[in-house]
Amino acid sequence: MKHQLTPAAAALLAAVLVCGGAGAATAVQPSSAIPSSPSGAESEKKCPPENDDKDGKDDEDGEERGLDLGDSANLDDLEDQVRMTVVDVVDPATPEDEFSAPAAGNRLVSVQFCVENTGGGFFEDYFLDTQIIDEEGQQFDVAYFFYSDAGPHFPDAIRVSPGEAALGFISYEVPKGSEIDKVSYLMPYGLGGGDDQAEWDISEEEQRDASEERDPPVELDLARP
C-alpha cells in the first residue's frame, strides 16, 4: 500500500536519493541466501527462513518463550503484513569507511533482518521505530548512513513487493560499555499493540547459542486472524 510520508521521513528519503547509500543492498528482490560472514565462512541461513513451525511458542517446560535470534514473527498493523526475522548480529562491527566511524567511546552493532512481505501491497519502511536495547533498558536508534563490513546493508528505506523478501543489515551506534540485550521492531503504522511489534533476545549468550547446534528456530504468529 502507498504510505503517506511525514515531512521528516520525506526529508530523509530526499537525502538518501541525493547522497546514495554506499554499501546499500537492493531491497525489493527475493533473496535465497545470506552472503558469507566477514570471516569468509559460508552461511546456511536463508531469507525467507525455513522456520514455519507455528506451534513452537512454548519451550520444553510448557512455558511461553520469547523470540530468539533466528526466530520469525508474523506482524500486522492493519495496513501491511510482514514476516520479520532477526537473522544475525555482528557486535562489534567494523565501520565500512571513515564516514561510518562511530564517535569516540562508541561502537557499531550491525543487525541483519529478513523482511518478507506477506500482504497484498508494497511494504515500505524507514526503520524509524527499530531500536536495540541494552541490559539497563537504554534504547538506541538506527545510525542512518552508517555502514559496516558485516555484509550488505539495507538502504535507509526499503520497498518490498508482495510475496518477496528483503535481506540486509542495519547498524546502530552504542557506547562501548553497553551490553546489548534485545532488538525491538515496530511496524510503520504500529500503535504498540501485540500484533504490530516484536522483540528478540540478541544478548551475548543468545549469540553464542545461535552459533552452536540447537533446535530449529520457531515462528510466532502475532498477526490478526
VENLIN-V758486 format. One line per field, one symbol per residue. ss: DSSP state (2 for helix, 1 for strand, 0 for the rest). phi: phi as a letter, one per 40 degrees, with the letter a starting at -180 (. if undefined). burial: 1 if it has 24 or more other ideal C-beta (glycine too) atoms within 12 Angstrom, else 0. Layout:
BEGIN
ss=???
phi=???
burial=???
END
This chain:
BEGIN
ss=000000222222222222200001100000000000000000000000000000000100000100110001111100001111111111111010022200000111111111111000001110000111110000111100000100001100011100001111111111100001111111000000000011111002222222200000001110000
phi=.cccccdccccccccccccgbdgcbcbbccbbaccdcdcgcccbcbbcccbcccbccbcccgccbccbdgcbbcbabgcbbbbbbccabbacbcdcaccbcccdgbacbbbcbbbbcbcbbcbbabfcbbbbbcccgcbbccccgbbbccidccccabbbcdgbbbbacbbbbbccccccbabbbbddbcbgccbbaaabcbcdcccccccbcacdcbbccbccd
burial=001000000001100100001011101100100110000000101111101000010000000001111111111110111111111111111111000101000011111111111110011111111111110000010111111111111111111100011111111111000111111111111100001111111110011001000000111111100
END
